[in-house]
Amino acid sequence: MPSFGRRSLRILSECDERIQIVLNDVVRVFDCAVICGYRDEETQEELHRQGKSHVQWPDSKHNTSPSLAVDVIPWPVDWADRERFNYFAGYVMGTAAQHDIRLRWGGDWNRDWMVRDNSFDDLPHFELLGP
């Protein structure tokens, strides 16, 4: 059975409890690694400069403590395998729905279930919606 390593657990601990509930369920079945939770101002601004984020500090859900967003990848990662990211995202979204937790995925920002209509893909990104 897959499980999170120390680094993933440390990053996940920076995230809202609802994100922790979802991902702790996901990792029991689908091996994955948590790569980003909370982002400080310097990190957020650098990612914005690099074009890896479209928002500046403090407008990302990564900029709250606890973080309302998380970046998580299927393991082992193949950044070129979009289909695997899609499959993984479906599993994460389904797990969240089972817990009545509303998420938005960075591969479907408008939540219309059409994964090729984004102008900006952030396939590892999941964020909480609503209270």
JOBEL-V821797 format. One record per backbone hydrogen bond with DSSP energy under -0.5 kcal/mol. NH is the residue of the N-H (numbers start at 1). CO is the residue of the C=O. E is the energy in kcal/mol with one decimal. If there is no record, write none. Layout:
NH/CO/E + NH/CO/E
This chain:
9/5/-2.4 + 10/6/-2.4 + 11/7/-2.4 + 12/8/-2.9 + 13/9/-1.8 + 14/11/-1.5 + 15/12/-1.9 + 16/67/-2.9 + 19/16/-0.7 + 20/16/-1.8 + 21/17/-2.3 + 22/18/-2.0 + 23/19/-2.7 + 24/20/-2.4 + 25/21/-1.3 + 26/22/-2.5 + 27/23/-2.5 + 28/25/-0.8 + 29/26/-1.9 + 30/26/-3.0 + 31/29/-0.6 + 33/73/-2.4 + 35/33/-0.6 + 35/71/-2.8 + 36/71/-1.5 + 37/38/-0.5 + 39/62/-2.4 + 44/40/-2.6 + 45/41/-2.6 + 46/42/-2.1 + 47/43/-2.5 + 48/44/-2.0 + 49/45/-2.4 + 50/46/-2.1 + 51/48/-1.2 + 52/47/-2.2 + 53/47/-1.1 + 59/56/-2.6 + 63/60/-1.9 + 64/61/-0.7 + 66/14/-0.6 + 67/14/-2.9 + 68/61/-2.4 + 69/61/-0.6 + 70/126/-2.7 + 71/36/-2.8 + 72/70/-0.5 + 72/124/-2.7 + 73/33/-2.7 + 75/31/-2.5 + 81/78/-2.2 + 82/80/-1.5 + 85/81/-1.6 + 86/82/-2.7 + 87/83/-2.5 + 88/84/-2.8 + 89/85/-2.8 + 90/86/-2.3 + 91/87/-1.7 + 92/88/-2.5 + 93/89/-3.1 + 94/90/-2.4 + 95/91/-2.3 + 96/92/-2.6 + 97/93/-2.3 + 98/94/-1.8 + 99/95/-0.9 + 99/96/-0.9 + 100/97/-1.7 + 101/96/-2.6 + 102/100/-0.5 + 103/101/-0.6 + 104/127/-2.4 + 106/125/-2.7 + 108/105/-1.9 + 111/108/-2.0 + 115/113/-0.7 + 117/114/-0.6 + 122/106/-2.3 + 125/122/-2.0 + 126/70/-2.5 + 127/104/-2.4 + 128/68/-2.7 + 129/102/-2.5
